[in-house]
Every structure is written in C-alpha cells, then in structure tokens.
Amino acid sequence: MREKREGVPRLSADLKQASSPVQGVGRLKIALYGIANLPTSTVGLPIALYIPAFYSQNLGLSLAVVGALIALSRLTDVVTDPAIGIASDRWVTRFGRRKPWMAMGIPLMILSLWMLFVPNSEFAKATWQFFGGQAVTNLYLFVWISALYLSFTLVDLPYRAWGAELSSEYNERSQITGWREAFGYGGTLMALLIPLILSLGFGLSGANNALLGIAVAVVILLPLLSAPALMFVPELPSRSRAKQERVPWRRGLKIVMANGPYRRLVISLLFLVASVSMTASLSFFFVGSVMEQPFDRYALFVLAYYLSSSLAIPAWFAISRRMGKHKTVVIGIAWLSLWSAFIPLLGPDHYWLFFALMMLKGSAVGALVFLPSSMAADVVDLDTLRTGEQRTGLYFSLWGMVNKAAVALGVLLATNGVAWFGFDPAADENTAAAKLSVAVLYSIVPAVLACVALPLLWKYPLTQVRQERMRNHIARRDARRANMAPNE
C-alpha cells in the first residue's frame, strides 16, 4: 500500500523508531481548559430544541420561516469564520493568539443570547427599541441569532484551535477533545435539567420558561467558567516560521482544501452534524405529537439521551486507542443507524421501548463529536510538515464554518421537510402522514445522512503511526531551525 496518499508523505525509515516528542499537558490544565466548554455548549442545544417551537408556537412566526432564517443566519460565517481564524493565527499578543478573541466574544454572546432566548423581557424590548425595532418579528430573530452565531465564532473557533495546539500526541489529543466534549455534554445536560427542574419543581413548563432558565444560567456561568482557562492554561508558542507569508483568506481556503485527509473530514463532518441536528430539531415534535407525551417526559427523555452520550465517551476512547479514531467513528455511525431504523415503527403505547432505543442510539453520538475534532488536530500537522507554518486557526475556521452550516442545514431540512408534509406544531391534531414525516425525518433520514461518511472514513489515510512520524519530523526540523537561528 502506498504511503503517499492524499498528501500524506512518506518519511524516512529511521523516524519509525523515534520516540514521540510529547510533553504532557496535565489533567488539571486539561480540566480547566475543558470546563470552559460547558456554558457555550449549554447554548447550542436549545437553539435546535426550543427556538423553532418557541418562535412558532409562542410568538406566532411560521415554522418554515424560522427554519429558513436560522439557515440564512449562517451565511455570514463564510466571511467571519476564515477572517477570525486567519487573524487568530497572525495576531500575537502578550496574552496569546487565541485568548483575546474569546475575551471579546463573551460579552457579545451574553447580550445576543439574552435577546434571542428572552425576547419578551424588559431589557430585550428596550434594547430592540434602541435599535429602532418595535416587536418580535422575523427581522428580530434573524438579527439576534446572527449575532449569537458571530459570538460563537469569536469564542469557540479560537478555543478549539487552542485545544488542538495543547498537545502534539495522537492519543492525548483525544483526551483533550474527550474532556472538552464531556464538559460540553455537561452543558447539554444542564440545558435539559433546567427545564425539567422548572417544570417538575416549580410548575413552569414550556419552551419559553426553558429558554429563560437556560439564559440566566449561561449569563452567570459563561464568564465564571471561562476565566480559569484564560488565566491558568497557557497557550503553547507557535511553531511557525518567525516571518509568515501573508496568505489571503481565499488562497488560504484553497490551501486547506488541498489537504486530502482534511477534505475527507470536513465532508464527513457535514453529513454527521446535519444528521444529529435533524434529530435534535424534531425531537420536541416527535415526542409531543407522535409519541403523544407531555413536556415532563420529553425533558426526561432528552436528559437521558445526552447522558448516555456522555457516559459512553470513555468506551469510545478505549476503542479508538485499539482500532484508531477513524474506524471507531465508522463503528459509531453503524451503531447509531442500527437503532434509528426501528423508531418509525413505534407509537404512543411504546414510549418506554422508544426510550430504550434512543438510549442505545444516543450512546453513539459522543464518538461522532469528539473523535472527528481530534482527527482535525492531527490533520493540521500535515500542513505544518509541508509548509513549516502553523495555521490551526485557519483550519478550524473552516471546520467551524462547516459545522455551523451543517447544523443550519439539519434544522432547515427537518423543519421545512415536516412543514411540506403538512405538519403544524400549533395544531391540536396532525394527520397520520404528517406524523409519519416527523418520524422518518427524525430517525431514518438522519441515519442515511450519517452513512454517507462511511466510505470516506473507513480508508482514512492519517493513522496513528503516520501522525507520530510527522510529529517527529516536525520536531527535528524545528530543532534544526532553533540551532540555526543565532547564526542568522
């Protein structure tokens, strides 16, 4: 089998025996880095779960229009993501390259989150009136969800690029992304627990109360949990050349897409995230209209679903150490698709069977989230080896752009798909055909989308052995340059 495939170079044989030049990050720093993901992850799921229902049922906007506006709001990412990614690669400050962007994005996230989640609050009304608005309209939704997504770019893109640079070791990168995504699932679970507590403990049910409770929690926790990482977890210095070539973002994207393994990853990411997003977008409607269950059971179900995803992460990590990351993701896709096939066969009398099947299905989601992010960090090494530069921000800007586009695509397909078949979230009773469309778009179509990634990942060329050879080669080259620098 050829070693040089899709841009993965053949390296000299002596590198096979070289030890990996790794300095351990340490569990405390990994934990401090990872916990910053908890509040931002609390925000993501409610956008899919509650925003379509809240703005259509409570505020009277069209469900199809809401889905379209969420998708349209992502168009700005085509400009903002690569711009911020490249800027965070180039802008070196005494505080690092990544941290200043996060510090700028946190206030914007707090403001836009409150405006989107609690539009009927006095603060939101006064702020909107200050900008010339009078009521919650399609424009209101578009403006504030676009602002929220911009804040995500400012915070999350540098954050993930920072994590990719914390370690150069193949499996430790999986530990970093695993901890980060475990805390991310903690945020997701918090987004599910808050509505459940409000409903069962205080009698405050519905999407409007759920969004209010989540907004209050995030406004408090976002600065509180981000501060330890920003203060105590260092950024490693760039391994790039001292004088980097100024690459325009259009050319930069061409350079990134010329990386064969990365192309495979981003295409796979598009289908995997769109699949998960479709399921999340329709879960509220499926449990309420198809399974005919009250809100309390819905909140309990979603909580258990994401808890199973979080608890399964250590198992997937153990499998990836034995089989490799890419094959582990393939197994996760197959596992998810298997249990998805039975969902449309269930009705209101099968709630607990549905509950059990979704726990099995949910256990695969973790493998589809943290392992591809770890693989993306490995791919940056290939570019560093070939160019001598470290463009992690550029790579993760495209990664984030595709991820957010996939979320929007999933919401668009799900909401407009069920609307096309006549499903009305405000109706007392929907037709059998409309309910069937919800079931199919909730389970079967997402499973088919996820399976598109199977052939791309099964023969993925960047294995652990090749990644370790590349890191050794980069370390030796950096050492030679360091020794030569005083004489230049």
Residue pairs with C-beta under 8 A, 6 or more apart in sequence:
3 9
3 10
3 11
3 466
4 10
5 260
5 461
6 260
6 261
6 263
6 264
6 461
7 258
7 259
7 260
7 261
7 382
7 386
8 260
8 261
8 382
8 461
8 462
8 466
9 385
9 386
9 470
11 469
11 470
11 472
11 473
15 469
15 472
15 473
16 465
16 469
18 469
18 472
19 472
20 168
20 169
20 170
20 468
20 471
20 472
21 168
21 471
21 472
21 475
22 167
22 168
22 169
22 172
22 471
24 167
24 172
25 166
25 167
25 172
25 176
29 166
29 232
29 233
29 234
30 166
30 175
30 176
30 179
31 179
32 228
32 229
32 232
32 233
33 162
33 163
33 166
33 176
33 179
33 180
33 229
33 233
34 176
34 179
34 180
34 182
34 183
35 183
35 225
35 228
35 229
36 159
36 183
36 225
36 226
36 228
36 229
36 230
37 159
37 180
37 181
37 183
37 184
37 187
38 183
38 184
38 186
38 187
38 190
38 221
38 225
39 187
39 217
39 218
39 221
39 222
39 225
39 226
40 109
40 152
40 155
40 156
40 159
40 184
40 187
40 222
41 183
41 184
41 185
41 186
41 187
41 188
41 191
42 187
42 188
42 190
42 191
42 214
42 217
42 218
42 221
43 109
43 113
43 148
43 152
43 187
43 191
43 214
43 218
44 188
44 407
45 188
45 191
45 192
45 280
45 306
46 117
46 191
46 210
46 211
46 214
47 70
47 145
47 148
48 277
48 280
48 281
48 407
48 410
48 411
49 191
49 280
49 281
49 283
49 284
49 302
50 207
50 210
50 211
50 284
51 66
51 70
51 116
51 145
51 211
52 63
52 66
52 67
52 70
52 281
52 284
52 411
52 415
52 425
53 207
53 284
53 285
53 425
54 207
54 208
54 211
55 61
55 66
55 136
55 141
56 62
56 63
56 66
56 425
56 426
57 207
57 425
57 426
58 206
58 207
58 208
59 119
59 136
61 137
61 138
61 141
63 415
63 419
63 424
63 425
64 415
64 416
64 419
65 138
66 141
66 415
67 281
67 411
67 412
67 414
67 415
67 416
67 419
68 412
68 416
69 138
69 141
69 142
69 145
70 145
70 408
70 411
70 412
71 408
71 409
71 411
71 412
72 142
73 142
73 145
73 146
73 149
73 408
74 149
74 404
74 405
74 407
74 408
76 146
76 149
76 150
77 149
77 153
77 400
77 401
77 404
77 405
78 401
80 150
80 153
81 153
81 157
81 397
81 398
81 400
81 401
81 404
82 249
82 252
82 253
82 394
82 397
82 398
82 401
83 249
83 397
84 101
84 153
84 154
84 157
84 158
84 393
84 397
85 157
85 161
85 393
85 394
85 395
85 396
85 397
85 398
85 400
86 247
86 249
86 252
86 391
86 393
86 394
86 397
87 101
87 393
88 97
88 98
88 101
88 157
88 158
88 161
88 393
89 97
89 161
89 238
89 240
89 244
89 390
89 391
89 392
89 393
89 394
90 97
90 244
90 246
91 97
91 100
92 238
93 100
96 162
96 234
96 235
97 158
97 235
97 238
97 393
98 158
98 159
98 161
98 162
98 235
98 393
99 158
99 162
99 230
99 235
101 154
101 155
101 157
101 158
102 154
102 155
102 158
102 159
102 226
102 230
103 230
104 154
105 151
105 152
105 153
105 154
105 155
106 151
106 155
106 222
106 223
106 226
108 147
108 150
108 151
108 154
109 148
109 151
109 152
109 154
109 155
109 222
110 218
110 219
110 222
110 223
111 127
111 147
112 144
112 145
112 147
112 148
112 150
112 151
113 148
113 151
113 215
113 218
113 219
114 121
114 123
114 124
114 215
114 219
115 124
115 127
115 128
115 144
115 147
116 141
116 144
116 145
116 148
117 211
117 212
117 214
117 215
118 124
118 211
118 212
118 215
119 125
119 128
119 136
119 140
119 144
120 136
120 208
128 134
128 140
131 143
133 139
133 140
149 404
152 400
152 404
153 400
156 400
157 393
157 396
157 397
157 400
158 393
160 373
160 396
160 399
160 400
161 392
161 393
161 395
161 396
162 235
163 176
163 177
163 180
163 377
164 173
164 376
164 377
164 380
164 392
164 395
164 396
165 235
165 236
165 390
165 392
166 176
166 233
166 236
167 173
167 176
168 381
168 471
168 474
168 475
169 471
170 378
170 464
170 467
170 468
171 320
171 321
171 464
173 374
173 377
173 378
174 317
174 320
174 321
174 325
174 370
174 371
174 374
175 317
176 374
177 370
177 371
177 373
177 374
177 377
178 313
178 314
178 317
178 370
178 374
180 370
180 373
181 313
181 366
181 369
181 370
181 373
182 310
182 313
182 370
184 369
185 306
185 307
185 309
185 310
185 313
185 366
186 310
188 306
188 310
189 303
189 306
189 307
189 310
190 214
190 217
191 214
192 299
192 302
192 303
192 306
193 303
194 210
194 213
194 214
194 217
195 205
195 209
195 210
195 213
195 214
195 295
195 299
196 296
196 299
196 300
196 303
197 213
198 204
198 205
198 209
198 210
198 213
199 205
199 209
199 295
199 296
199 299
200 296
204 213
205 295
205 296
206 295
207 284
210 299
238 390
239 384
239 390
239 474
239 478
240 384
240 388
240 389
240 390
240 391
241 388
241 389
241 481
244 389
245 389
247 255
247 391
247 394
249 394
252 391
252 394
253 394
253 398
255 383
255 387
255 391
255 394
256 262
256 383
256 391
256 394
256 395
256 398
257 263
257 398
259 379
259 382
259 383
260 461
261 379
261 382
261 460
261 461
261 462
262 376
262 379
262 382
262 395
264 456
264 457
264 460
265 372
265 375
265 376
265 379
265 399
266 398
266 399
266 402
267 453
267 456
268 329
268 372
268 452
268 453
268 456
268 457
269 372
269 399
269 402
269 403
269 406
270 402
270 405
270 406
270 409
271 406
271 449
271 450
271 452
271 453
272 333
272 368
272 372
272 406
272 449
272 450
272 453
273 402
273 403
273 406
273 407
273 410
274 406
274 407
274 409
274 410
274 413
274 446
274 449
275 410
275 446
275 447
275 449
275 450
276 365
276 368
276 369
276 410
276 446
277 406
277 407
277 408
277 409
277 410
277 411
277 414
278 410
278 411
278 413
278 414
278 441
278 442
278 445
278 446
278 449
279 442
279 443
279 446
280 410
281 410
281 411
281 414
281 415
282 414
282 418
282 438
282 441
282 442
283 298
283 301
283 302
283 442
284 298
285 418
285 423
285 425
285 438
285 442
286 438
286 439
286 442
287 293
287 297
287 298
287 301
288 294
288 295
288 298
289 423
289 425
289 430
289 435
289 438
290 347
290 348
290 435
290 438
290 439
290 442
291 346
291 347
291 348
291 350
291 351
291 354
292 348
293 301
293 348
293 351
297 351
301 355
301 358
304 355
304 358
304 359
304 362
305 358
305 359
305 361
305 362
306 362
306 365
308 359
308 360
308 362
308 363
309 362
309 363
309 364
309 365
309 366
310 366
311 363
312 362
312 363
312 364
312 366
312 367
313 366
313 367
313 370
316 328
316 332
316 366
316 367
316 370
316 371
317 370
319 328
319 331
319 367
320 328
320 367
320 371
323 331
324 463
324 464
325 371
325 374
325 375
325 378
326 375
326 457
326 458
326 460
326 463
327 457
327 458
328 367
328 371
329 367
329 368
329 371
329 372
329 375
329 453
329 457
330 454
330 457
330 458
331 367
332 364
332 365
332 366
332 367
332 368
332 371
333 364
333 368
333 450
333 451
333 453
333 454
333 457
334 454
335 360
335 361
335 363
335 364
336 361
336 364
336 365
336 368
336 447
336 450
337 447
337 450
337 451
339 357
339 358
339 360
339 361
340 361
340 443
340 444
340 446
340 447
341 443
341 444
341 447
342 357
343 354
343 357
343 358
343 439
343 442
343 443
343 444
344 436
344 439
344 440
344 443
344 444
346 353
346 354
346 357
368 450
373 399
375 460
375 462
376 395
376 396
376 399
377 392
378 462
378 467
379 395
379 462
380 390
380 391
380 392
380 395
381 467
381 470
381 471
381 474
382 462
382 470
383 389
383 391
383 395
384 390
384 391
384 474
385 470
385 473
385 474
388 477
410 446
413 441
413 445
414 441
414 442
417 437
417 441
417 445
418 434
418 437
418 438
418 441
420 437
421 433
421 434
421 436
421 437
422 430
422 431
422 433
422 434
422 437
423 430
423 434
423 435
423 437
423 438
424 430
424 434
